[in-house]
Amino acid sequence: MTRYDAPLQLDSILRTAPVIPVLTIQRVEDAVPLAEALVEGGLRVLEITLRTGVAAEAIGRIREAVPRAIAGAGTVLDARDLKNARSAGAAFGVSPGLTTELASAIAEDGLPFLPGVATASEIMQARAYGFRHLKFFPADAMGGRAAIDSFAGPFRDVLFCPTGGICEDTLDEYLKRPNVVCAGGSWMAPDTDVNDGAWNAIAERARRISERCQSPRREAVGSGFGD
């Protein structure tokens, strides 16, 4: 099987901001003002989950109307989802886990991709496919910061983006880990604010997070990340 070969592109994306907002957009008309609010607050990398019928259109609208945003597709479960993400113009993809079929499709497509893992065995499998940046999901339920610390020893060439159960109160503790490059979460854009069009509140929340948690400065992926 062809190995994934876009780690430097993904590394650059993940270092853009300390947090990736994970967004499930229900109304396509919310896509652009939501993206504008988050980007204004300093959070430019956005994960638009493919959980709604308007997700692909939302990615396309953000790409056209908010050029500073880096809009990716989340909840990519299979090769069809990956194709849809590419067609929508996603800058990167994210999955909650990783299958052989999906790993092969990612390698053939070349889209920068962040696959999800939850255990040591899954990390080993993802490494075998060529991935060195992994989404640790669901982070809080699978041991949180203690698990990430435990992974640091055997997987010294892997960087994590923990997602799942993280909030503003625990964010700093995740970002201080040397093997965490950024984190993901949805708390900065709650459904109530989106439904109410409270874009200023979302922008201010994003700004507070961005200013307080400057993006961790880890060493970029280099030749030391080979097998």
KEZA-443054 format. One line per field, with one value per residue: residue in three letters; x, y, z of N, C-alpha, C, O, CB in turn. Coordinates in steps of 0.02 Angstrom, whole numbers, always signed. Glycine has a CB too. Layout:
N
res c(ALA	...)
n_x c(X	...)
n_y c(Y	...)
n_z c(Z	...)
ca_x c(X	...)
ca_y c(Y	...)
ca_z c(Z	...)
c_x c(X	...)
c_y c(Y	...)
c_z c(Z	...)
o_x c(X	...)
o_y c(Y	...)
o_z c(Z	...)
cb_x c(X	...)
cb_y c(Y	...)
cb_z c(Z	...)
! end
This chain:
227
res c(MET	THR	ARG	TYR	ASP	ALA	PRO	LEU	GLN	LEU	ASP	SER	ILE	LEU	ARG	THR	ALA	PRO	VAL	ILE	PRO	VAL	LEU	THR	ILE	GLN	ARG	VAL	GLU	ASP	ALA	VAL	PRO	LEU	ALA	GLU	ALA	LEU	VAL	GLU	GLY	GLY	LEU	ARG	VAL	LEU	GLU	ILE	THR	LEU	ARG	THR	GLY	VAL	ALA	ALA	GLU	ALA	ILE	GLY	ARG	ILE	ARG	GLU	ALA	VAL	PRO	ARG	ALA	ILE	ALA	GLY	ALA	GLY	THR	VAL	LEU	ASP	ALA	ARG	ASP	LEU	LYS	ASN	ALA	ARG	SER	ALA	GLY	ALA	ALA	PHE	GLY	VAL	SER	PRO	GLY	LEU	THR	THR	GLU	LEU	ALA	SER	ALA	ILE	ALA	GLU	ASP	GLY	LEU	PRO	PHE	LEU	PRO	GLY	VAL	ALA	THR	ALA	SER	GLU	ILE	MET	GLN	ALA	ARG	ALA	TYR	GLY	PHE	ARG	HIS	LEU	LYS	PHE	PHE	PRO	ALA	ASP	ALA	MET	GLY	GLY	ARG	ALA	ALA	ILE	ASP	SER	PHE	ALA	GLY	PRO	PHE	ARG	ASP	VAL	LEU	PHE	CYS	PRO	THR	GLY	GLY	ILE	CYS	GLU	ASP	THR	LEU	ASP	GLU	TYR	LEU	LYS	ARG	PRO	ASN	VAL	VAL	CYS	ALA	GLY	GLY	SER	TRP	MET	ALA	PRO	ASP	THR	ASP	VAL	ASN	ASP	GLY	ALA	TRP	ASN	ALA	ILE	ALA	GLU	ARG	ALA	ARG	ARG	ILE	SER	GLU	ARG	CYS	GLN	SER	PRO	ARG	ARG	GLU	ALA	VAL	GLY	SER	GLY	PHE	GLY	ASP)
n_x c(+42	+24	+109	+61	+108	+118	+164	+230	+152	+34	+85	+118	-10	-69	+6	-36	-129	-172	-285	-407	-561	-701	-830	-1001	-1104	-1266	-1348	-1322	-1309	-1249	-1117	-1015	-1019	-989	-862	-793	-800	-725	-600	-571	-550	-431	-421	-390	-390	-508	-616	-738	-865	-921	-1058	-1182	-1304	-1266	-1131	-1025	-1054	-1042	-904	-856	-911	-848	-717	-719	-766	-698	-547	-437	-463	-430	-504	-553	-609	-702	-742	-720	-751	-732	-677	-766	-812	-691	-669	-777	-739	-624	-682	-759	-665	-588	-453	-385	-404	-494	-514	-608	-553	-455	-449	-391	-436	-468	-343	-270	-340	-316	-177	-167	-238	-175	-212	-180	-189	-267	-279	-381	-340	-344	-279	-124	-95	-167	-98	+26	-13	-55	+67	+135	+72	+123	+89	+120	+65	-69	-240	-295	-422	-575	-513	-523	-602	-521	-413	-349	-235	-143	-134	-79	+46	+97	+108	+215	+341	+361	+324	+404	+414	+292	+161	+22	-151	-260	-432	-599	-695	-617	-599	-605	-551	-464	-379	-248	-171	-163	-98	+28	+98	+238	+221	+105	+33	-72	-244	-415	-586	-758	-811	-792	-881	-1026	-1184	-1295	-1250	-1220	-1345	-1411	-1344	-1237	-1109	-1009	-987	-934	-818	-749	-728	-647	-538	-492	-449	-351	-257	-218	-168	-45	+10	+90	+266	+334	+463	+472	+412	+536	+676	+699	+582	+564	+541)
n_y c(-60	+113	+239	+370	+537	+676	+750	+873	+975	+961	+982	+1118	+1175	+1136	+1207	+1335	+1392	+1382	+1307	+1206	+1244	+1138	+1113	+1090	+1122	+1175	+1258	+1325	+1460	+1507	+1480	+1568	+1692	+1632	+1577	+1695	+1760	+1675	+1677	+1813	+1816	+1750	+1614	+1520	+1396	+1281	+1149	+1075	+973	+827	+798	+845	+888	+1005	+1024	+1009	+1111	+1218	+1218	+1253	+1382	+1452	+1442	+1523	+1649	+1683	+1706	+1698	+1596	+1424	+1296	+1137	+966	+869	+715	+619	+468	+367	+319	+381	+492	+559	+592	+679	+780	+829	+873	+977	+1070	+1064	+1103	+1014	+852	+762	+624	+516	+395	+261	+163	+27	+42	+180	+237	+200	+269	+401	+409	+395	+506	+620	+727	+833	+758	+713	+581	+491	+417	+304	+216	+129	+27	+71	+188	+134	+67	+175	+243	+149	+166	+287	+405	+543	+641	+643	+632	+626	+542	+488	+613	+650	+546	+437	+440	+561	+690	+614	+497	+548	+588	+462	+408	+477	+421	+290	+333	+437	+510	+559	+678	+750	+797	+824	+791	+804	+815	+916	+1077	+1255	+1274	+1166	+1170	+1232	+1141	+1033	+1089	+1117	+1000	+920	+838	+879	+967	+1050	+1079	+1018	+1072	+1115	+1212	+1349	+1397	+1381	+1298	+1377	+1510	+1512	+1486	+1600	+1696	+1760	+1824	+1913	+1875	+1748	+1781	+1855	+1758	+1669	+1753	+1774	+1645	+1625	+1727	+1696	+1567	+1544	+1471	+1315	+1295	+1179	+1068	+1055	+927	+821	+741	+651	+586	+472	+293)
n_z c(+0	-40	+51	+162	+127	+163	+276	+311	+256	+330	+458	+452	+442	+566	+657	+646	+734	+911	+938	+857	+802	+809	+706	+681	+563	+543	+468	+313	+290	+403	+393	+336	+417	+541	+520	+491	+616	+700	+637	+648	+783	+791	+770	+645	+582	+538	+573	+485	+514	+429	+454	+426	+300	+238	+249	+152	+61	+149	+176	+49	+34	+138	+97	-18	+29	+146	+145	+232	+316	+353	+299	+342	+322	+433	+522	+424	+359	+264	+96	+8	+82	+90	-44	-63	+25	-39	-159	-110	-82	+32	+142	+218	+298	+427	+534	+645	+672	+596	+452	+348	+217	+214	+244	+131	+32	+71	+54	-84	-128	-70	+10	+147	+305	+459	+554	+672	+831	+972	+1052	+1097	+1005	+893	+865	+827	+709	+630	+618	+542	+422	+386	+450	+559	+632	+738	+782	+943	+1006	+1084	+1182	+1324	+1376	+1351	+1437	+1435	+1478	+1550	+1474	+1355	+1403	+1433	+1305	+1255	+1279	+1207	+1080	+1014	+897	+863	+852	+935	+916	+1028	+1051	+1107	+1241	+1292	+1365	+1391	+1517	+1536	+1431	+1431	+1502	+1417	+1304	+1354	+1349	+1275	+1164	+1105	+978	+946	+991	+985	+983	+1025	+1104	+1092	+1000	+1034	+1007	+1044	+1031	+894	+837	+879	+811	+872	+839	+880	+1012	+993	+922	+1019	+1117	+1047	+1027	+1157	+1189	+1091	+1119	+1249	+1240	+1155	+1002	+1021	+1010	+933	+874	+700	+589	+529	+450	+548	+572	+501	+475)
ca_x c(+0	+59	+109	+44	+170	+107	+168	+251	+94	-11	+120	+111	-79	-83	+43	-63	-164	-169	-347	-447	-633	-735	-894	-1054	-1146	-1333	-1376	-1266	-1301	-1208	-1047	-969	-1011	-956	-791	-766	-793	-669	-538	-560	-524	-364	-424	-398	-397	-575	-637	-809	-880	-966	-1114	-1244	-1310	-1239	-1061	-982	-1068	-1014	-832	-846	-927	-795	-656	-726	-781	-654	-483	-389	-481	-406	-562	-545	-668	-697	-784	-709	-754	-715	-651	-817	-808	-629	-682	-822	-700	-582	-725	-783	-610	-558	-380	-360	-457	-488	-558	-607	-513	-420	-454	-345	-465	-461	-272	-250	-370	-280	-111	-176	-265	-124	-238	-155	-241	-257	-321	-392	-318	-363	-238	-56	-97	-190	-42	+74	-39	-52	+138	+153	+45	+160	+63	+157	+20	-128	-293	-308	-494	-596	-456	-539	-628	-468	-357	-330	-165	-102	-122	-32	+112	+120	+126	+275	+400	+369	+309	+439	+409	+221	+130	-50	-202	-313	-499	-651	-698	-573	-634	-559	-517	-413	-339	-178	-136	-149	-50	+96	+132	+283	+198	+41	+46	-130	-301	-477	-644	-815	-840	-786	-937	-1083	-1244	-1339	-1223	-1227	-1417	-1431	-1303	-1196	-1042	-962	-970	-890	-754	-715	-706	-590	-482	-467	-413	-292	-208	-193	-134	-9	+24	+152	+321	+368	+505	+433	+428	+594	+700	+697	+517	+560	+542)
ca_y c(+0	+176	+272	+441	+574	+748	+773	+942	+1018	+957	+1013	+1190	+1191	+1126	+1257	+1402	+1417	+1332	+1268	+1198	+1238	+1083	+1145	+1052	+1177	+1152	+1303	+1346	+1532	+1523	+1460	+1625	+1734	+1594	+1575	+1763	+1774	+1636	+1703	+1878	+1802	+1721	+1542	+1517	+1327	+1261	+1082	+1071	+902	+804	+766	+876	+891	+1067	+1030	+1020	+1179	+1265	+1222	+1291	+1453	+1480	+1448	+1579	+1713	+1698	+1680	+1686	+1534	+1361	+1254	+1066	+923	+821	+656	+582	+398	+320	+349	+425	+555	+593	+621	+736	+834	+857	+910	+1038	+1116	+1061	+1110	+956	+808	+735	+567	+494	+333	+247	+96	+14	+73	+253	+253	+192	+324	+462	+407	+406	+573	+669	+781	+833	+721	+700	+525	+482	+357	+305	+167	+120	-14	+113	+232	+94	+55	+238	+254	+104	+196	+348	+464	+564	+687	+604	+658	+582	+549	+547	+624	+648	+479	+386	+451	+631	+712	+558	+453	+581	+583	+393	+395	+515	+379	+244	+364	+501	+544	+573	+736	+739	+849	+794	+817	+765	+828	+971	+1141	+1311	+1266	+1114	+1178	+1247	+1081	+993	+1122	+1118	+936	+928	+800	+906	+1023	+1093	+1041	+1031	+1075	+1152	+1256	+1420	+1415	+1340	+1300	+1432	+1571	+1507	+1493	+1669	+1742	+1798	+1819	+1951	+1835	+1695	+1812	+1873	+1695	+1645	+1799	+1759	+1581	+1635	+1769	+1663	+1505	+1550	+1405	+1284	+1295	+1115	+1057	+1031	+859	+820	+676	+606	+555	+412	+231)
ca_z c(+0	-41	+116	+167	+118	+165	+346	+319	+243	+388	+514	+445	+458	+636	+696	+632	+794	+965	+942	+797	+817	+775	+692	+648	+538	+526	+418	+271	+295	+461	+381	+325	+477	+594	+503	+499	+687	+727	+608	+680	+850	+788	+759	+572	+558	+556	+553	+471	+514	+377	+490	+404	+228	+210	+267	+94	+36	+198	+164	-12	+45	+179	+55	-64	+60	+203	+121	+286	+350	+326	+313	+329	+330	+487	+520	+362	+381	+212	+35	-20	+119	+70	-110	-53	+56	-91	-205	-77	-75	+99	+144	+253	+321	+494	+545	+715	+675	+534	+424	+293	+158	+218	+240	+62	-6	+90	+22	-156	-139	-52	+51	+216	+341	+530	+573	+743	+866	+1043	+1089	+1073	+944	+837	+848	+790	+643	+594	+602	+487	+360	+370	+486	+618	+668	+751	+825	+1000	+1014	+1123	+1226	+1395	+1393	+1343	+1482	+1434	+1482	+1574	+1417	+1310	+1435	+1426	+1236	+1237	+1281	+1151	+1015	+1017	+833	+849	+883	+942	+923	+1068	+1040	+1140	+1313	+1311	+1371	+1402	+1582	+1533	+1371	+1444	+1525	+1358	+1260	+1382	+1335	+1218	+1106	+1082	+932	+953	+1019	+951	+1026	+998	+1155	+1074	+957	+1056	+964	+1063	+1000	+822	+822	+892	+772	+919	+810	+921	+1071	+969	+906	+1082	+1149	+1008	+1039	+1224	+1185	+1049	+1153	+1309	+1224	+1093	+971	+1046	+963	+932	+816	+643	+567	+486	+429	+605	+577	+460	+513)
c_x c(+43	+53	+91	+109	+159	+115	+187	+194	+47	+20	+111	+40	-91	-48	+15	-97	-164	-229	-380	-521	-663	-808	-942	-1107	-1213	-1365	-1320	-1255	-1260	-1133	-1000	-964	-978	-881	-758	-754	-733	-603	-520	-530	-457	-362	-441	-410	-463	-589	-713	-828	-931	-1025	-1181	-1244	-1281	-1164	-1017	-992	-1039	-939	-818	-859	-873	-732	-660	-730	-734	-584	-431	-403	-449	-458	-549	-609	-656	-747	-781	-703	-731	-692	-702	-817	-746	-637	-726	-785	-656	-624	-750	-727	-578	-482	-347	-418	-442	-536	-555	-567	-480	-428	-403	-371	-455	-388	-247	-277	-334	-213	-116	-197	-213	-148	-205	-208	-219	-304	-326	-366	-339	-318	-168	-54	-119	-136	+10	+51	-36	+19	+159	+128	+80	+138	+105	+120	-46	-177	-305	-380	-526	-548	-474	-561	-573	-406	-328	-255	-119	-86	-72	+39	+140	+141	+193	+337	+408	+359	+338	+435	+338	+199	+54	-90	-259	-379	-549	-649	-653	-614	-582	-520	-461	-365	-265	-139	-121	-93	+21	+133	+176	+263	+128	+55	-11	-186	-363	-535	-699	-842	-837	-842	-997	-1143	-1288	-1315	-1232	-1300	-1441	-1393	-1259	-1123	-991	-940	-922	-820	-714	-689	-645	-528	-451	-425	-347	-238	-178	-151	-100	+10	+90	+205	+359	+415	+464	+455	+486	+614	+699	+631	+510	+562	+614)
c_y c(+63	+210	+345	+482	+650	+775	+846	+990	+1019	+992	+1089	+1213	+1189	+1178	+1328	+1433	+1363	+1286	+1265	+1193	+1181	+1104	+1098	+1103	+1150	+1194	+1333	+1421	+1553	+1514	+1520	+1669	+1697	+1591	+1643	+1779	+1738	+1661	+1771	+1869	+1767	+1646	+1530	+1447	+1300	+1190	+1081	+998	+884	+766	+795	+879	+953	+1074	+1046	+1090	+1231	+1273	+1264	+1365	+1487	+1491	+1509	+1647	+1732	+1670	+1666	+1622	+1474	+1309	+1182	+1029	+873	+765	+622	+508	+348	+357	+396	+493	+594	+627	+682	+795	+868	+899	+975	+1090	+1117	+1065	+1051	+913	+782	+676	+548	+431	+322	+174	+88	+47	+148	+273	+250	+250	+390	+465	+421	+477	+627	+727	+778	+805	+706	+643	+519	+416	+362	+260	+163	+79	+27	+163	+195	+81	+118	+255	+211	+130	+261	+410	+478	+617	+651	+641	+607	+593	+484	+558	+615	+578	+426	+400	+520	+644	+657	+510	+483	+579	+512	+378	+427	+470	+334	+276	+434	+541	+562	+635	+728	+804	+818	+830	+773	+776	+883	+1036	+1195	+1304	+1215	+1122	+1188	+1184	+1033	+1024	+1124	+1053	+943	+889	+820	+968	+1073	+1050	+1059	+1033	+1117	+1205	+1329	+1444	+1372	+1350	+1360	+1498	+1570	+1518	+1565	+1720	+1786	+1795	+1857	+1911	+1778	+1723	+1828	+1811	+1667	+1688	+1785	+1695	+1591	+1674	+1735	+1602	+1511	+1481	+1377	+1282	+1229	+1113	+1028	+961	+862	+750	+625	+569	+494	+350	+207)
c_z c(+0	+27	+110	+165	+117	+236	+354	+305	+302	+448	+512	+463	+533	+680	+687	+693	+847	+968	+874	+818	+776	+768	+655	+626	+513	+471	+378	+276	+356	+447	+378	+387	+535	+581	+512	+573	+717	+700	+638	+749	+850	+777	+685	+545	+584	+531	+546	+466	+460	+407	+469	+328	+197	+220	+207	+66	+84	+187	+102	-3	+87	+138	+10	-28	+117	+186	+175	+324	+314	+345	+293	+341	+385	+479	+452	+381	+328	+149	+3	+16	+99	+2	-105	-22	+4	-139	-176	-70	-7	+96	+179	+275	+391	+501	+619	+725	+608	+514	+369	+229	+158	+212	+168	+20	+9	+54	-52	-171	-125	-11	+120	+262	+413	+551	+649	+769	+938	+1085	+1060	+1009	+884	+817	+807	+718	+601	+574	+543	+420	+342	+407	+548	+658	+676	+796	+881	+1020	+1038	+1182	+1300	+1416	+1391	+1385	+1482	+1435	+1505	+1517	+1369	+1338	+1426	+1355	+1217	+1235	+1220	+1083	+1012	+952	+815	+887	+882	+941	+962	+1057	+1077	+1216	+1337	+1315	+1386	+1467	+1581	+1474	+1384	+1463	+1468	+1316	+1288	+1371	+1273	+1156	+1083	+1040	+933	+982	+979	+1000	+995	+1045	+1136	+1028	+974	+1011	+980	+1031	+925	+802	+830	+850	+815	+897	+850	+982	+1051	+954	+969	+1118	+1113	+1021	+1107	+1224	+1147	+1084	+1214	+1294	+1156	+1068	+996	+992	+968	+873	+760	+624	+518	+469	+486	+613	+531	+503	+524)
o_x c(+94	+0	+104	+158	+187	+76	+162	+189	+23	-14	+99	+31	-121	-71	+39	-92	-156	-225	-381	-540	-653	-844	-924	-1149	-1215	-1405	-1275	-1199	-1238	-1091	-949	-908	-942	-841	-702	-703	-695	-554	-462	-489	-429	-308	-499	-437	-473	-576	-749	-808	-978	-1040	-1233	-1192	-1273	-1136	-975	-944	-1014	-914	-773	-821	-853	-699	-610	-702	-730	-565	-386	-361	-442	-458	-535	-658	-606	-790	-831	-656	-711	-687	-683	-822	-749	-615	-714	-797	-651	-604	-759	-741	-545	-451	-287	-476	-384	-592	-506	-548	-477	-416	-375	-332	-434	-373	-208	-242	-324	-193	-73	-177	-206	-109	-203	-266	-161	-362	-280	-369	-351	-318	-155	-16	-91	-129	+35	+91	-17	+31	+196	+158	+67	+166	+124	+142	-76	-157	-323	-398	-507	-543	-442	-541	-579	-353	-286	-216	-62	-30	-28	+86	+199	+188	+224	+381	+459	+382	+302	+451	+324	+215	+27	-67	-303	-382	-542	-605	-650	-657	-522	-463	-414	-316	-223	-81	-72	-47	+69	+194	+153	+285	+96	+86	+0	-176	-365	-533	-688	-890	-875	-851	-1017	-1152	-1316	-1356	-1249	-1314	-1485	-1407	-1246	-1080	-933	-882	-875	-770	-654	-635	-597	-472	-390	-372	-295	-179	-119	-103	-124	+25	+141	+190	+410	+407	+425	+510	+485	+574	+698	+625	+455	+581	+624)
o_y c(+66	+210	+377	+464	+684	+819	+879	+1041	+1072	+1027	+1120	+1264	+1235	+1191	+1375	+1493	+1304	+1231	+1314	+1144	+1177	+1111	+1069	+1124	+1108	+1168	+1364	+1445	+1610	+1539	+1521	+1683	+1728	+1601	+1648	+1810	+1768	+1666	+1785	+1909	+1755	+1616	+1530	+1440	+1295	+1175	+1087	+964	+922	+709	+771	+874	+956	+1126	+1091	+1124	+1283	+1329	+1307	+1407	+1543	+1542	+1544	+1696	+1791	+1617	+1626	+1597	+1474	+1282	+1168	+1057	+837	+766	+599	+488	+292	+419	+447	+545	+655	+683	+732	+853	+929	+953	+1024	+1148	+1166	+1034	+1038	+935	+780	+679	+561	+415	+367	+129	+137	+77	+177	+322	+292	+277	+430	+517	+456	+506	+675	+773	+724	+826	+689	+655	+540	+365	+417	+265	+189	+94	+18	+178	+222	+84	+116	+280	+234	+116	+288	+464	+432	+635	+630	+677	+550	+645	+430	+515	+575	+554	+375	+373	+536	+613	+653	+485	+449	+568	+504	+339	+407	+481	+340	+249	+484	+600	+578	+644	+701	+857	+786	+892	+712	+748	+896	+1048	+1181	+1325	+1220	+1085	+1156	+1175	+996	+989	+1131	+1050	+970	+905	+783	+1016	+1132	+991	+1109	+1000	+1151	+1239	+1369	+1504	+1330	+1403	+1390	+1537	+1621	+1555	+1588	+1780	+1843	+1768	+1836	+1913	+1763	+1692	+1817	+1812	+1645	+1662	+1786	+1692	+1568	+1657	+1745	+1587	+1484	+1437	+1411	+1268	+1225	+1152	+981	+938	+902	+703	+565	+525	+468	+353	+155)
o_z c(+35	+58	+59	+197	+75	+256	+400	+339	+322	+485	+564	+495	+562	+736	+719	+703	+831	+996	+837	+849	+715	+817	+604	+666	+469	+431	+406	+267	+360	+485	+413	+408	+575	+627	+538	+590	+755	+738	+653	+771	+903	+775	+666	+491	+644	+473	+596	+419	+446	+388	+492	+295	+136	+202	+210	+48	+61	+190	+103	-28	+73	+144	+1	-51	+135	+210	+165	+360	+253	+400	+235	+367	+384	+435	+425	+415	+345	+149	-27	-17	+93	-8	-139	-40	+3	-159	-212	-54	+11	+52	+169	+270	+412	+476	+653	+782	+566	+554	+344	+192	+107	+177	+147	-23	-37	+28	-80	-222	-164	+3	+150	+260	+426	+565	+685	+735	+964	+1146	+1006	+963	+829	+758	+758	+672	+542	+518	+500	+368	+288	+395	+585	+713	+627	+842	+867	+1047	+1015	+1226	+1335	+1469	+1425	+1371	+1523	+1398	+1483	+1513	+1344	+1301	+1413	+1345	+1168	+1194	+1185	+1032	+1009	+951	+757	+945	+834	+962	+932	+1053	+1078	+1250	+1397	+1273	+1392	+1471	+1620	+1468	+1352	+1443	+1469	+1295	+1249	+1382	+1223	+1101	+1045	+1063	+921	+996	+944	+1052	+944	+1029	+1163	+1018	+934	+980	+935	+1006	+895	+755	+794	+852	+797	+932	+855	+1001	+1088	+971	+972	+1146	+1145	+1025	+1115	+1255	+1169	+1080	+1230	+1330	+1106	+1108	+994	+934	+1002	+826	+771	+642	+471	+474	+475	+656	+524	+562	+555)
cb_x c(-47	+31	+178	+4	+204	+38	+218	+309	+57	-28	+194	+128	-127	-62	+115	-113	-238	-162	-395	-425	-669	-729	-884	-1085	-1109	-1377	-1419	-1278	-1369	-1228	-1043	-992	-1078	-985	-781	-813	-856	-678	-543	-626	-573	-328	-477	-339	-337	-627	-614	-828	-907	-929	-1106	-1253	-1381	-1275	-1037	-997	-1144	-1029	-802	-891	-994	-781	-648	-787	-851	-682	-453	-388	-557	-333	-623	-489	-686	-706	-857	-644	-824	-774	-632	-886	-808	-570	-714	-881	-656	-546	-784	-811	-632	-580	-361	-316	-466	-503	-538	-677	-558	-345	-526	-336	-540	-491	-230	-275	-444	-270	-78	-226	-325	-93	-315	-134	-258	-271	-295	-464	-240	-434	-272	-14	-145	-254	-10	+86	-111	-83	+182	+126	-29	+156	-11	+225	+12	-109	-359	-259	-526	-669	-428	-594	-684	-449	-304	-360	-159	-137	-187	-53	+108	+64	+71	+286	+399	+321	+232	+511	+439	+178	+151	-63	-227	-295	-516	-643	-682	-513	-687	-597	-568	-445	-365	-172	-178	-213	-73	+92	+80	+352	+199	-6	+58	-151	-311	-490	-625	-870	-805	-719	-918	-1101	-1284	-1341	-1150	-1203	-1458	-1421	-1346	-1204	-1043	-993	-1034	-920	-764	-762	-764	-607	-505	-526	-455	-311	-240	-251	-183	+53	+25	+138	+368	+317	+565	+441	+366	+651	+770	+711	+463	+617	+501)
cb_y c(+0	+222	+265	+455	+552	+765	+731	+957	+994	+885	+994	+1212	+1144	+1056	+1257	+1398	+1439	+1366	+1298	+1134	+1304	+1015	+1208	+996	+1215	+1153	+1359	+1326	+1565	+1478	+1420	+1666	+1760	+1523	+1551	+1815	+1754	+1562	+1709	+1918	+1761	+1736	+1508	+1546	+1283	+1310	+1028	+1111	+880	+759	+775	+946	+886	+1126	+967	+967	+1190	+1241	+1151	+1265	+1461	+1435	+1384	+1569	+1711	+1666	+1727	+1745	+1525	+1342	+1281	+1038	+888	+855	+674	+607	+381	+275	+294	+393	+542	+543	+569	+716	+805	+800	+867	+1021	+1184	+996	+1174	+976	+750	+791	+507	+483	+272	+264	+81	-61	+57	+280	+206	+125	+330	+466	+339	+357	+585	+695	+777	+904	+657	+764	+460	+489	+347	+283	+98	+86	-74	+150	+261	+28	+30	+295	+239	+34	+208	+360	+453	+590	+756	+537	+672	+595	+572	+538	+693	+699	+461	+383	+403	+665	+772	+521	+437	+655	+601	+345	+421	+572	+337	+187	+366	+489	+501	+512	+801	+702	+877	+796	+821	+691	+766	+978	+1138	+1377	+1246	+1046	+1237	+1299	+1045	+985	+1192	+1133	+879	+907	+726	+924	+997	+1125	+1056	+979	+1104	+1104	+1245	+1433	+1407	+1356	+1236	+1440	+1580	+1438	+1447	+1685	+1785	+1771	+1845	+2018	+1805	+1661	+1875	+1913	+1643	+1645	+1873	+1753	+1528	+1669	+1835	+1643	+1446	+1594	+1411	+1214	+1355	+1056	+1011	+1078	+825	+857	+681	+644	+605	+410	+177)
cb_z c(+61	-96	+148	+232	+53	+138	+383	+273	+180	+404	+513	+373	+422	+657	+676	+575	+776	+1030	+994	+756	+802	+816	+651	+695	+481	+588	+452	+199	+299	+520	+317	+266	+500	+597	+430	+467	+724	+709	+531	+685	+888	+849	+806	+539	+581	+529	+605	+406	+583	+326	+565	+435	+210	+241	+300	+40	+27	+269	+155	-66	+80	+240	+12	-107	+87	+270	+72	+334	+353	+355	+278	+372	+264	+554	+536	+323	+400	+195	-15	-15	+195	+69	-157	-9	+112	-130	-225	-8	-92	+135	+180	+315	+273	+549	+501	+739	+694	+541	+399	+282	+154	+283	+285	+34	+10	+166	+34	-184	-96	-113	+57	+238	+305	+573	+544	+760	+860	+1050	+1088	+1127	+954	+856	+912	+825	+646	+636	+663	+500	+369	+299	+506	+598	+631	+782	+785	+1060	+949	+1150	+1215	+1411	+1346	+1270	+1467	+1491	+1527	+1631	+1381	+1299	+1509	+1447	+1190	+1285	+1342	+1158	+1003	+1034	+779	+869	+846	+1006	+852	+1142	+964	+1125	+1350	+1261	+1428	+1402	+1635	+1529	+1331	+1500	+1578	+1315	+1246	+1457	+1324	+1237	+1122	+1143	+861	+883	+1094	+897	+1094	+981	+1221	+1041	+881	+1128	+971	+1139	+1018	+797	+866	+965	+728	+992	+738	+943	+1103	+906	+864	+1127	+1149	+933	+1035	+1274	+1150	+985	+1174	+1352	+1224	+1101	+895	+1072	+974	+929	+833	+583	+534	+517	+401	+668	+561	+409	+477)
! end
